[in-house]
């Protein structure tokens, strides 16, 4: 089994990675970190740079957790991409970071986290920074 974490280089992404690393350690499972920038974007704040990726790999190694990193760009909704990967990888849990959004903001813009929480066919651990 695998612990799947959706990672963005942000405080929410860092909180999610930290929680996922602890969960993978507790479950004695492989950690799959997904950092999926939007396909076709010339520059993406969603993409982790080489230094950040090296830090994630080092943190997992220090914790004694096997880690795989998936950086394939996504074309559709990120929620759908994570849910598809969770199915494909038979993830035991999905770990995501939550950011604070107003109810009106959720109404107009939707919420990736909300879609994952409602549609996942497995446990979801949602953490705040």
DACOR-V194262 format. One record per backbone hydrogen bond with DSSP energy under -1.0 kcal/mol. CO is the residue of the C=O (numbers start at 1). NH is the residue of the N-H. E is the energy in kcal/mol with one decimal. If there is no record, write none. Layout:
BEGIN
<<CO:NH:E> <CO:NH:E>>
END
This chain:
BEGIN
<<1:30:-1.2> <2:92:-2.7> <3:32:-3.1> <4:95:-3.2> <5:34:-3.1> <8:10:-2.3> <10:14:-2.6> <11:15:-2.1> <12:16:-2.2> <13:17:-2.6> <14:18:-2.4> <15:19:-2.2> <16:20:-2.6> <17:21:-2.6> <18:22:-1.9> <19:23:-2.3> <20:24:-2.9> <21:25:-2.0> <22:26:-2.5> <23:27:-2.5> <24:28:-1.0> <24:29:-2.1> <30:3:-2.9> <31:68:-2.7> <32:5:-2.7> <33:70:-3.0> <34:7:-3.1> <37:74:-2.2> <38:41:-1.5> <49:53:-2.4> <50:54:-2.4> <51:55:-1.9> <52:56:-2.3> <53:57:-2.5> <54:58:-2.2> <55:59:-2.6> <56:60:-2.1> <57:61:-2.2> <58:62:-2.7> <59:63:-1.4> <60:65:-2.7> <61:64:-1.1> <66:31:-2.9> <68:33:-2.8> <70:35:-2.6> <74:39:-3.7> <77:81:-1.9> <78:82:-2.7> <79:83:-2.4> <80:84:-2.5> <81:85:-2.3> <82:86:-2.5> <83:87:-1.9> <84:88:-2.7> <85:89:-2.7> <86:91:-2.2> <93:4:-2.5> <94:125:-3.1> <95:6:-2.1> <96:127:-2.5> <102:106:-2.1> <103:107:-2.0> <104:108:-2.3> <105:109:-2.5> <106:110:-1.9> <111:115:-2.3> <112:116:-2.3> <113:117:-2.8> <114:118:-2.2> <115:119:-2.1> <116:120:-2.1> <123:94:-2.1> <125:96:-2.3> <127:98:-3.1>>
END
